[in-house]
Amino acid sequence: FVDEAVHGNECQKNRYGVLYFHHKTDDQRSGVDICLSCGNYYLSYLLKYTLVNGTFKSQAQLSSMIPHELRDDTKNVLVRDQNPTEVIVCTKRIGIASSTYKDADLAIARDINQRFVTESGEKKSLPQKTELLKAYIDAVYSDDQLNTEAQKVAISRKLVGEYWKDLFE
């Protein structure tokens, strides 16, 4: 499908597992995509929020963290994780105000149940964490697993370490 929000640079085509940098400078407009296209089309994901050496980074901060010698657009940066255990959920993209697909679940969030440390040392959750967790619960758990308050408490404690009643409203 035609996605009006795609960056659309020709060097994103026929690239799998390589990084694409939106701007050559590391200013606030910068962003980094991971390209996943194996043909004459655009398929890439913006790395919106990323954990780098234990510190939570925004898309603008990530670009400046990657040394220039690692910005080779032919080098595959993907590493296969044989046994992933993280909570992964599809969600709407943040910040897309217009587009036919602005409300489509075209974003992926990992470790939505975690809090991350920012550069200033502050612990922070992903934006829209409650909505992401609700979507995950809806996708993973059947109605039979959500019948009792005890079941809800157990699920919430598993995901966030305490009971968040609003996850089930």
N, C-alpha and C positions, 0 to 999 in steps of 0.2 A: 504494500500500500504506500501511497505517497504521504509522508509525514512532513508537514511544514516546519516542524521544529528541529529537523536534522541539520547538522552543520553543513553537510554537502560538499566537502572538498574532495576533488578527484582522488587524492592520495588515500582516502578512506576506502576506496573500492579495492577488491582483490587483496585484502589485508586481513589476516586472521591472527589474533593474539598479540597484535602490536599496539603501541600507544600512539595516539594522535593528539597533538597539542593545538588548541584553538587559536592561540596567539603566540608569537615568537617572544613576547615579553612576559614577565611574570607579574602583571598588574591584576587589578580586580576583575578584568574581563576574562582572565585566563581560565582554562578548564582543560581537563585531560579525559579523553575517551579511550576505552579499550575496543578496538575494532574486531568484529567477528564476521566479516564478509569473505565469502569464498567465491566471489564472482563479480559481475559487473553491476553491483548494487551497493547501497549503503546500509550497513548494520553495525552500529556501535552503541555503547552505553557510556554515558557521562559518569565519571567517578565523583559523585556529588559530595559524599561524606566518606572519608577513608581513615583507617587506623594505620598510622605510620610510626613505627618504633614505639608503640604503646601510647601515642598521642593522637587524639581526634583532630582531623584536618578537614577544612572546607574545600570546595573545588578550587577556589582561588589560591589557597595556601598550598595545595598539593603540587601544583605545577612547579613552584619554586623549590620544592623538596627533591625533585628528580634531577640528578646531575646531568649536564648536557651530554656527557659521553654515553649515557644510557638512553638517549633519545633517538636511537637508530630505528627507523621505521620498518626495518626488515627483521628485527630481533623479536622472537616470540617470548612474551613475558608471562604467559600462563603456566601455572604449575598445577598438576592434577592432585587433588586431595582425595585419597582413596576412601576415607571414612568420615565424611563431613558430619558434624553433630550440631552445627549452628542452626538456629531458627531462621528460615528464609521465607519471605513472603513477597508476592507481587502486589504492587500498589500504583496509585496515580503518581504522575510526575509532579514535582513541586515547582511552582513558578511558571508553568505553561498557561498563559491566560487565554490564548486563542488556539484554534486548531480543531480539526474534526476529531482528533484523538486525545484532546486535553484531559478527558475524564477516563480514558482507558487505562487498564492495569498494565502499563508498559515499563514500569520501574521495578527494580528488585531491591529489597532491603534485607540485610543479613544482620544477625545478632540484635534484633530489635528489642530484645529483653535486657540488654546490657546498658550500663552507663559508662561513658568514656571520659577520659581526662583531657581537658583542653590545654593549650600552651600555658595558660595562666594558672593551671593546677585545679581549675574548677571541674567538678563532675557534671556531665551533661548527658541528656538522653537525646535520641534522634528526634527530629521534628515529627509531630503527629504520631508519637509513640503509642498512645492509647488506641487510635484508629487502626494502626498497623497490627497491634496485638489482637484487637477484635476481629479483624479480617483473618488473621492466622487461626484463631480459635474457631471461627465459623468454617474455615476450610478443612481443618484437621479433626475436629471433634464432632461426633454425631449427637443428635438430641438426647439419646440414651445416656451419653456420657456427661450430660449437663442437667440431669433431672434434679439432683439434690444440691443443697447448699454445700454439703461436704465435698462433693465432686468439684464444684466451682472453686472452693477454697484450695483444694489440692492442685488444680490446674493453674490457678493464679500464683500460688506459691512456687510451683515448678518454673513458671515463666519469669516472675519478677521478684520472688523471694518473700512476698507478703500477699495478703488478700486485698485485691482491688475489686470491689463489688461492681464498680462502673464498667468493668470489662464485659459484664454479662447483661447489661441493660439495653 
